[in-house]
Every structure is written in C-alpha cells, then in structure tokens.
Amino acid sequence: MSLELLSKLETKIQAALETIELLKLELEEEKQKSVGLSEQNQLLQQELNSWNEKVTGLVGLLNNQID
C-alpha cells in the first residue's frame, strides 16, 4: 500500500472516530432529556390523579345533596 492510501485511510478513520464521539455525546444528551421527560410525565400523572380524586369527591358530594 502506498503512503498516500494509508494517509487517506487514516483520515477516514479519524473522521469516523470523530463522528462516533459526536454521536455518543448526542445520545447522552437525548438520554438525559428522556429522563427529564419521564420525571415530568410522572409528576403530571400524579397531578392528574389528584385532580381526578378531587372531581370524584365533588361529584359524590353533589350526588349526596341531590339524593
């Protein structure tokens, strides 16, 4: 193999390694976003359950007043 071909190969390998590193960083950022969204979703689910319980209680009070 000539020196020129080895140089081209080295350049391509270096570019591939840089791309891999960038993709790893991007993946880590997306994982962190996912964790944040999961936590937010859990909080919103708890809030929804709380509101559902309050509404159910109020409807129950209204039904008791009607009966």
C-alpha positions in Angstrom: 0.0 0.0 0.0 1.3 3.4 -0.8 1.8 6.2 1.7 -0.9 8.2 0.0 -3.5 5.4 0.5 -2.5 4.9 4.1 -2.9 8.7 4.7 -6.4 8.6 3.1 -7.3 5.6 5.3 -6.1 7.4 8.4 -8.1 10.5 7.5 -11.2 8.4 7.0 -10.7 6.5 10.3 -10.2 9.8 12.2 -13.3 11.3 10.7 -15.3 8.1 11.6 -13.9 8.3 15.2 -14.9 11.9 15.5 -18.4 11.1 14.2 -18.7 8.3 16.7 -17.8 10.6 19.6 -20.3 13.3 18.4 -23.0 10.6 18.2 -22.1 9.4 21.7 -22.5 12.9 23.1 -25.8 13.4 21.3 -27.0 10.1 22.6 -26.1 11.0 26.1 -28.0 14.3 25.7 -31.1 12.5 24.4 -30.9 10.1 27.3 -30.9 13.0 29.8 -33.8 14.6 28.0 -35.7 11.3 28.2 -35.1 11.0 31.9 -36.3 14.6 32.4 -39.4 14.0 30.3 -40.1 10.7 32.2 -39.9 12.6 35.5 -42.1 15.4 34.2 -44.6 12.8 32.9 -44.7 11.1 36.3 -45.4 14.4 38.1 -48.2 15.2 35.6 -49.7 11.8 36.1 -49.7 12.4 39.9 -51.3 15.8 39.4 -53.9 14.3 37.1 -54.7 11.5 39.6 -55.1 14.2 42.3 -57.5 16.2 40.2 -59.5 13.1 39.3 -59.8 12.3 43.0 -61.0 15.8 43.8 -63.5 15.9 41.0 -64.8 12.4 42.0 -65.2 13.6 45.6 -67.0 16.8 44.5 -69.4 14.7 42.2 -70.0 12.4 45.2 -70.9 15.4 47.3 -73.3 16.7 44.6 -74.9 13.3 44.3 -75.4 13.1 48.1 -77.1 16.6 48.1 -79.4 15.5 45.3 -80.4 12.2 47.0 
